[in-house]
Amino acid sequence: MGDVELTSSVNIGDAEVEIYDVLGVKRADLTVTLSKDAPALFSLPDAAGIYYLRIHSIAGVRSMSAVVAK
């Protein structure tokens, strides 16, 4: 539906989340707080498609993908 829930097993604090569409166009840039076992919630763009998330934090950089189906 476009909602994303990020969880962490440790307290990380603020993390920068970049959201790119399948063509590599940056669609959003936001900051979330990642705390142990407390989900950080945010929404992906409204358009259906594949999105790539790049998460920058003190723990490093992680990449993952998500699919929005409407």
N, C-alpha and C positions, 0 to 999 in steps of 0.2 A: 504493500500500500504506500510505501515511501517513507515510513518511519524507521529510524535506526536506533538501536540500543547497544551502546558499547559498555562492556564491563571489564574490570581489571581485578586480578587476584591480589594486587598490592596497591598502596596509595601512591599515585603518581603525581597528582596535582593537575595543573593546567596543561592541556595538550592542544596543539593547533591541528585542525582537521581541514584538509583541502579536498574538495570534491570535483572530480573531472568526469565528463561524459565520455562515451566510447570513442569520440573523435579527438580526445585530448584537450578539449576546451574546458578551462576552469569554470565551474558553475557556482562554486561557493567557497568561502574561506571563513571558518568560525573557530572559536575557542570553547572547549568543554573541559570540565573538571572530572578527572578520573580518580575515584576513590575506591578503596577495597570493597567489593561486593555491592557497590551502589551504582546502578546503571546511569549513564549519561544519555539522555534522549535528544534527538534532533531529527529533522525531516530532510529527505532528499528532494531534488527538484520534482515538480508535478508531472513532467513528461515521462511516459513509460520508456524504459531502456536500461542499459547496463551502465553503472557508475563505478568509478574507482575512487577509493578513499586512501589518502596518504595522511598518516597520523604522526606528527612530530612531537616528541616529549623528551623528558630527561632520560627516559629508558631507551631512547633511540627512535628510529623511523620504522613504521610498519605500513604495509600496503595490503589492502583487501578490496574485494569487489562486492557489489550488491546489485540486485535486479529489481527494478520497479515494474510491476505488471498491473495494468489497470484495465 
